């Protein structure tokens, strides 16, 4: 999000669109279970030796068994957790309709388990790095998909200032809708509020999107693209047609992207 243009009319970067599904890490569950189980059992034995009444030992044993059961459930969840890393490059880095930097490389890491997700993603923006952090939860019901989360956009240089937002999503079939409400730190100026909305239609990798901003930000854009895989690489092409209220011109760009996702074992 460019500091020289306060209105971020920016489209989802292809590097993020072409990420493949998050994969499962290898976890040494046996070692962890052994540690968690042995410690409570030792505690129980010492408590039993120092106690004069068996009735006093019962709640301790019950609590320890509950702790062990909870630990086993937690480890079972961790064993099913999914973790991946990704790298990518785009000919032009656009985000929500506005050019951030030409020829930008990126990298990120993602974690997912039971609908919960969290991750971090960074990209070159010329004057420093953009570093995004995000987390949230998503699910499906009766053919509908839905999600809610938080995203923060942070910068290591003077390219731009901090954005933080709550985002919501809802989808059904080939259609999905996004809504975000956020706050822009705006350097030494007054803090600005914004909302972002988007409607996307997607089928077999081919998609079209209409999106825009309101409140202290203004502007909208159209995005059309196609994402596909060749061997182990994810490729994308996208056309951005953005209305820029700062220059009163229409910004058009054809973007090419390539990326790869790695399973972390």
Order of alpha helices (4+ residues) and beta strands (2+ residues): alpha-alpha-alpha-beta-beta-beta-beta-beta-beta-beta-beta-beta-beta-beta-beta
